[in-house]
Amino acid sequence: MYRIIKESYNNYKNDFLVSDALDDIRYIIMEPFEIIFNIEKWNYEKNQKTENYKKVAEVLYYINGNINEFLEFKVFMWELEARNIIGEDFLVLSSEDKEEIIKNFKMFLNLTYWN
């Protein structure tokens, strides 16, 4: 699942790169999530407590805390935890931003962006 979501994420981002839409809010809101697909980058950003890390960690924390609402994420969350990618609550995102991010990840889980 991790590999499929990683490929889907990259395909999602490439759609914006090809159309030169890097200022699109949908691109901007998902950009920080590249760190969950690069362990060295994750560890660096975690140690530095960067804004990207805080955003990603908050979404992961929210999903994990509400896993009964997001059962489709259970395997993916387990795979992240196996890589020591674990959420924390930082309260840096609005509810709307979290909803949009989760909606995008649901599309990845449904193979919308997978080739």
RAHU-V107062 format. One record per residue. RES is the residue in one small letter. SS is DSSP state (hx for helix, st for strand, lp for the rest). PSI is psi in whole degrees, 0 to 359 (* if undefined). Layout:
BEGIN
res-><RES,RES>
ss-><SS,SS>
psi-><PSI,PSI>
END
This chain:
BEGIN
res-><m,y,r,i,i,k,e,s,y,n,n,y,k,n,d,f,l,v,s,d,a,l,d,d,i,r,y,i,i,m,e,p,f,e,i,i,f,n,i,e,k,w,n,y,e,k,n,q,k,t,e,n,y,k,k,v,a,e,v,l,y,y,i,n,g,n,i,n,e,f,l,e,f,k,v,f,m,w,e,l,e,a,r,n,i,i,g,e,d,f,l,v,l,s,s,e,d,k,e,e,i,i,k,n,f,k,m,f,l,n,l,t,y,w,n>
ss-><lp,hx,hx,hx,hx,hx,hx,hx,hx,hx,hx,hx,hx,hx,hx,hx,hx,hx,lp,lp,lp,lp,lp,lp,hx,hx,hx,hx,hx,hx,hx,hx,hx,hx,hx,hx,hx,lp,hx,hx,hx,hx,hx,hx,hx,hx,hx,hx,lp,lp,hx,hx,hx,hx,hx,hx,hx,hx,hx,hx,hx,hx,hx,hx,hx,lp,lp,lp,lp,lp,hx,hx,hx,hx,hx,hx,hx,hx,hx,hx,hx,hx,lp,lp,lp,lp,lp,lp,lp,lp,lp,lp,lp,lp,hx,hx,hx,hx,hx,hx,hx,hx,hx,hx,hx,hx,hx,hx,hx,lp,lp,lp,lp,lp,lp>
psi-><317,313,318,317,323,313,319,317,313,320,320,309,320,327,322,325,317,320,6,47,46,349,3,134,327,327,312,317,334,345,318,339,355,337,339,353,11,101,319,317,318,309,319,309,326,314,326,350,49,166,320,313,314,318,312,313,322,318,316,319,316,314,313,320,342,35,333,334,336,53,331,344,354,311,317,317,321,318,323,315,324,335,11,34,101,141,161,156,119,346,45,351,147,163,322,318,317,317,318,318,314,321,318,317,328,323,321,317,328,7,23,324,15,137,*>
END
